Amino acid sequence: MNFIDLFSGAGGLSEGFIKAGFEPIAHVEIDSNACQTLETRLVFHKLKKENKLNFYYDYLLGKISRENFISEYGNSEISNSVINTAIGGNNNNSIFQTINSLANKRKIDMVVGGPPCQAYSLIGRARDKDGMKNDSRNYLYKEYAKFLKEYNPKIFVFENVLGLITANEGKFFKNMKAYFKRIGYELDYSIEISSDYGVLQKRKRIILIGWRKEFDFKFPVFEKIENNWTVNNILSDLKRLNPGEQNNITKYKTKTTEYLSKFELRNGVDFVTQHIARPHNERDLEIYRRAILKWMRGKKLKYTDLPENLTTHKNRTSFLDRYKVVDAKGLSHTMVAHISKDGHHYIYPDKKQVRSLSVREAARIQSFPDDFFFEGGRTAAFKQIGNAVPPLMANEIAKTIKIQLK
């Protein structure tokens, strides 16, 4: 069962479908760092099939340059399948040509992906004077639909933020559903919470699934699990870090936890990559200390709680929770791409480690396995992680759809 992944990002959605046995034909993504991440991960999957993962670990350990790793252990099909371009306009014809050559007469059974969500998000609308009504990204679903027209897949999976339902008083979502039906697809949607699938995060997303009208398919019921784990289950085995510490390769501090074993986040080797922390100035560190002490007492730090010498904004009426501690005793709040800008919303929950989350900690909260490497450096990695679909959630969607298709 072959699929193409549109607006792929780092490949969180794709990772879940590959693990369920689906075969990616192509990924289309505008961000060049995310494309490098996709390419690296596809070589990983190739080496895994060949039982040669030792070469992948050599790359992670810095024994092989990326150029040599890709040229020696990848192939032209993998490199060509990651299409680094914007979807839409004249680009689509060249994208179609590339996908057609890659498919080589194989049927595209499925299209997956979700257009950028900024135009639909509640935060984005709150910050834009026009409520994002005139943002061109509102209509990227029509570009998505062009791929459905081109390849006529049995099914498509469209993931996005909850704001999609309410944007422009619900008109965008109504028009989108009508548009997909007009081109030949029945569809339905559900609102899913990532923690129902083992992700240690309170992340809500809309999952819209469409299928050809002549195809005998029903919207699936996804199997939920009882999730009694906490964020501490994915923090406790990692080495203690200071702000700005940049050791890319670190040893695990302790043995694996039940959670990490059950959901296969640790992968059998004795090291982990990208457990790196961003630097912070003294003002931010003092604010973090105050936020952590409040969190330990079961309270949240509001911006209005800060003394004048620690404030930088005069706005005292909105966005008062701009400093937020990740709840180690429960589930994390939603991971978003803003973590690439600063760590204020993702403070590490320990007064002995006053800092924001490391790249690896953020990746684990999104349920990426430790052998998933994000290319492009720390800031690029944070952006890719924040934009991603949690692979654990994607895998359950993929497994359930696979049963339906069979």
N, C-alpha and C positions, 0 to 999 in steps of 0.2 A: 504494500500500500504506500504509494508515493505522495509526497506533499511538497508544496512550496511555502515558504515563510516570508510574509511581507512585513515591512517595518520591524525587522527581526530583533534590533537591539543586540545585546550580547548573546541571545539565544536561549533564554530561560524557557520559553514556550517550546521551542524546538527540542531542547534537552529532554523534556518530559515525553515528547512524542517519539524521539529516537529510542529512549529507554523502553518504551512500550512496543517497539518493533517496527515503527514506521520508517520509511526511507526518505531522507531529504533530497530533493532534486536541486533546489536553489534557495538561497537566502538573499533578500533585497533589503539593503540598509544604507542610509545616507552617512552615518557616522563612521569615519575611517578607522578609529580605534576599535569600535565594536566589530567592524569587519575583520580586523586582525584577530580579535578574540574568537570570532566564529571560525576562522580558518584554522587557528591553533586547536580549537576543540574538535573540529572535523578530523584533523590528523590524529588527535588522541583516539577518537572512535575507530579510525582505521587501524592504528597500532594495537588497540585492544582486541579487535577481531583477529589480528595476526599473532596475538600473544607476544607482543614485543613492546610492552609498556615501559620496559627499562630504558628505552631510548627517549621516551617522553619525560621520565623522571630525570634523565641526564640533562634534558633541556631546562627543566625547572631549576635544577641545581647549578645551572650556568656552565655546564661542561660542553654544551653545544650552542653556537650562536643561533638566533632565530632564523637567519637567512639559510644556514646550513640545515637546520631542523626541517624547515619547510621544503627545501629543495631535495633533501635526501629521503625524507620519510613521507612527504605529501605527494601530490601529483597534480597535473594540470587540471584534471576534472574538479578536484577540490578547490583549487585556486579560482577557477573560472566560475564555480557555483556560488561564490560569495560576491554578489554584484553590488559594488559600492557606488550607488547613484540614487538620486531622488526619484521617487515614484511620481509619475504625472507628466502631462504634456508630451513633447516629442521623445522624452526618455523611454516611454513605454514600448515603443516599437523595437528599440535596441534591446530592451530587457526581454521582450518576447522572443526575439531572435536568439539570444543567449540561452534562455530556458529551453527553447525548442531543440537547440543543438545538444544541450545536456541531456534532455529527456530521451532523445534518439528513439522516437516512436513509442516510448513508454507512456502510459496514461497517467495524467495528473489526477489522482483520486481525491485530493483534498487541498484546500488553501487555508492557511492559518495566519493569524497576526492581528494586531490592533494598531490603528493609526495613532500618532502622538495625541496625548490626552489633554494637553494644556488648554485647548479651546473649550473642552467640556468640564474641566475641573472647577470645583467651587472656589478654590483659592485663586485660580487664574481669572475667573469671572469677577471675583471681588476686587482684584487689583487693576482690572482694565476698566477704563471709564465708560466703554460701550458694552461691558459685560461679555466681551469676546464675540459679539454678534457678527462683526464684520471680518473675523479671522478666517483666512482661507482654509485653515485646517479643519473647520467645521464640515467641509465637503470632501475630505479625503476618502470618505466611504465610497464616493463615486469612482475614484481611482481604483480602489480595492475591487469594486464591482467590475471594472474593465477586465480584470484577471479572471473573474468568474465567467464573463462572456467569452473570453479567449480560450479558456481551458475546460469549461463546462464540467467542473468537478462534481462528484457525487455530493460532497458536503463541504461546508466551510465553518471555521471557528473564529469568532470575532470577539476579542477581549478588550475591555475598556473600563474607565472609571464610572462610578455611580452617577456622576454629574451628567453623563450622556443622556440619561432618562429625563432630566429636568431642564437641560439647556434650552434657552429660548422658549421657556414655558412648555417644554415637551415637544415642540414642533420639529426640531432636528431629528429626534428619535422616531417620531411618527413618519416623517418623510423618508428616513432611512429604511425602515421596515417596508414601507410601501414600494420603495425603489427596488429592494431585493426581491420582493414578490413579483414585481413587474418583469424582472428578467428571468423568472422561472423557478424561484426558490420558496418553499415553505420555511417558516422559521419560528423559533421561540427563544426565550431567554430565561435565565435565572440569576439571582444575586448570590454569589458564593463568598464565603468567609474563609480565608486561607488556613486559619487555625483548625478548620474541620478536616484538613488533610495532612496534619502533622506539622505545618509551618508555625513557628512560634511568633506569630505576628497577627495583630488585629486588622488584617487587610481585607477590605470588601471590594469586590469587582463584579462587573456584569459580564456574563458569558452568554453570548448570542451564537446560536448554532442554526445554520440554514442547510437545507437539503433539497435536491431536485424534486419537483412536484410529483414526478412519476416514480420516485424511489420510496420503497417501503421502509420508512424510518420514523422513529418517535424520539422526541427530546428525551435524553437519558436522565436517569436519576443517579446521581453520583453517590458512591458509598462513603459516608462520613465515618470518622474514627473518634473515639473518646480521647481527647488530648489533655492529659494531666501534667504534661511536662512544662517546665518554665525556662525562661531565657538563661538562667544559671546553668542549665544542662548543656548549653552550647558555649559557655564562657569558661567553665571551671578547669578545662584541660589545657588552656592556652597560656603561654608565658606572660608574665607580668611585663607591662610596657610603660615607658616614660613618654611624655609628650614629645613628638618629633622623632621618636626612635624608628630607624629605617632599615632594620635587619630583615631583608626579604626572606631569608631561609631561617627558620627557628625550629627547635625540637619541641615536641609536646611536653608539657609539664607533668601530666599524669596519664594514666591509662584512659582508654576511651570510656564514655558514659553509655548508659543503656540507650539513650536517645540517639546518640551519634552512631551506634551500631545498628539499631533498628532501621534507621532511615538512610544508612550508608553514606553519611557525610564524611567520615574518616575512611581512608582507603587502603590501609595496611602498611603504608610506609611510615618511617619514624620522624618525618619532618613535615612542616606545613609552610606554605608560601604566603606572602602578602599580608602577614600579621604585622602591619606597619601603621603607625599613628601619625597624625598631622601635628605640627607644632602649634602652640597657643601662646599668646602674650599673657603677661601677669594679670591684667585686668580680667580677661576671660577665665583664667584659672581660678581667680578668687570668686567669680560668679559661679563657676562650676562647683566649687567647694560648698558654697551656700546652697546651691540647688540639691547637691547630694545629701547634705545634712537634713534639709527639709524632707526629701524623699524618704530618708531613713525614719523620719517621724510620721510618715504617712501623709505628708502634705506636698503641695506643688509650689514652686517658686513662680511668683508673678513679677512681671517687669516693674510694677509699682512698688514691690518690696525692696528694690535695690536703692542704696544711698546714691545721692547725686553724683559722687565721684566715680561711680561704676556705670553710669548710664551714658549712652551716646545718642539716643533718640529722644526727641521731645514728645513723641506720640505716646500718650499714657491712657489711651482709650481703646486701642485695638491691638491685636497680635500680642497680647500680654503673656502668652505662654511660649515666647521665642526661645526660652531655655528649658530644655526638657530632659529628664533622666530616663534612660531605658529601664523598664521595670524588670529587674532580675528575678523577682518573686512571682512574676506572672508572664504575660505576653507583651512583646514590644508593640509600640504604636507603629503605624504604617511607615515603611521605608520609602522615601521618595528621592528624586534626583537632586533635590536641594542639598543633600548631604555632601555633594561635591563642592558647594560654595563655602560652607562652614560646618562645624560639628555641634552647633549650639542646641540643636533639636535631638541630638543623639549622644548624650553624656553617659560615660561609662559609670555603672552603678556601684562605685566602691570609693570610699574616702581615701584609700591607700593608693589608688590609681586615678588621680584627677586628670582627666583627658576625655576626648570623645572616642567613639568606636574606631577600631582599626578596620582596614579593608576586609580582612578575613572575618571579623566578627559581624560586620554588616552583611557579607555574603552568606554567612551561616543563618542569619536571621531571615534572609530571603530563601533559605534552604538549598543554596548551591553547595555541592560537595567540595571537599578541600582540594581535590585534584583539578578543579575548574580554575583556569588561570585567566585573569583579565589583563589584556594588553593596554599599553599607552601610559602607564604611570598611575600614581595614586589618585589624582583628581579625575582622570578619565575612568578609572576603575569604579570610583564612587558613583559617578554619573550612570555608568552601565548597570550597576547593581540597583540603584534607585529606580531606574526605568523598567526593570525586568519583571517578567511574570515568574513567580516562584516555581521552580522545577517540580517540586513535590505535588503542587496543585495541578500543574500542567500534566503530570504523569497520570494522575487519577482521571482527568478528563479524557486523556488519550486512551487509557485502558478501557474505560466504559464505552467510548465510541467504537473501539475495536471490536468489542463483544457485540454491539449492535450491528456493525457492518457484517460480521460473520453470520 
